[in-house]
Amino acid sequence: MGWIATIILGGIAGWLASMVMNRDASMGIFWNIVVGVVGGLIGSGIGSVTGILTTDAGWIMYLVTAFVGAVVLLGIVNMVQRGKVR
């Protein structure tokens, strides 16, 4: 995927993950993009290991894996910051 598509899908995935994890009020658009892009890396790793994400996967599958990775990332951040997952 191109960098622009990565930033757009990362922003959407980070925003959705922050809504699910109740962190939307504390995050701005920049951090949503960062969380989404890093979550995309995590999700791609998980998807590649499990065989869910292949080379011919569409943008929806990339969005789903970025969302799952972003939720995992925010869960880890919650555990570190507060000692529990919200």
C-alpha positions in Angstrom: 0.0 0.0 0.0 1.1 3.6 -0.5 2.0 5.9 2.3 -1.1 8.1 1.8 -3.4 5.1 2.0 -1.5 3.8 5.0 -2.0 7.1 6.8 -5.7 7.3 5.9 -6.5 3.7 6.9 -4.3 4.1 10.0 -6.2 7.2 11.0 -9.6 5.5 10.6 -8.4 2.3 12.4 -6.9 4.4 15.2 -10.0 6.5 15.6 -12.3 3.4 15.7 -10.0 1.7 18.2 -9.9 4.7 20.4 -13.7 4.8 20.4 -13.9 1.1 21.3 -11.3 1.5 24.1 -12.8 4.7 25.5 -9.7 6.8 24.8 -11.2 9.1 22.2 -11.3 12.1 24.5 -7.6 11.9 25.3 -6.3 11.4 21.7 -6.2 13.8 18.8 -6.0 13.1 15.1 -2.2 12.8 15.2 -2.2 10.1 17.9 -5.1 8.3 16.1 -3.0 8.1 13.0 0.1 7.0 15.0 -1.9 4.3 16.9 -3.5 3.2 13.6 -0.3 2.9 11.7 1.5 1.1 14.6 -1.6 -1.0 15.0 -1.4 -1.8 11.3 2.1 -3.1 11.8 1.0 -5.2 14.8 -2.1 -6.4 12.9 -0.1 -7.3 9.8 2.2 -9.4 11.9 -0.7 -11.2 13.6 -2.4 -11.6 10.2 0.7 -13.0 8.5 1.5 -15.5 11.3 -2.1 -16.8 11.4 -2.4 -16.8 7.6 -5.4 -14.5 7.5 -3.6 -11.6 5.7 -2.3 -12.6 2.3 -0.6 -10.6 -0.5 -3.8 -10.3 -2.4 -5.9 -9.0 0.6 -8.0 -5.9 -0.1 -8.1 -2.6 1.7 -10.9 -3.8 3.9 -8.7 -6.6 5.3 -5.9 -4.1 5.9 -8.4 -1.9 7.8 -9.6 -4.8 9.9 -6.1 -5.9 10.8 -5.0 -2.4 11.6 -8.1 -2.0 13.8 -7.3 -5.2 15.7 -3.7 -4.2 16.1 -4.7 -0.8 17.3 -7.0 -2.3 19.9 -4.2 -4.6 21.1 -1.9 -1.6 21.3 -4.3 0.5 23.2 -5.0 -2.4 25.6 -1.3 -2.7 26.3 -1.1 1.1 26.8 -4.1 0.9 29.2 -2.4 -1.9 31.2 0.8 0.1 31.5 -0.8 3.4 32.4 -3.6 2.2 34.7 -2.7 -1.4 35.6 -5.9 -2.6 34.0 -7.7 -2.9 30.6 -10.8 -0.7 30.3 
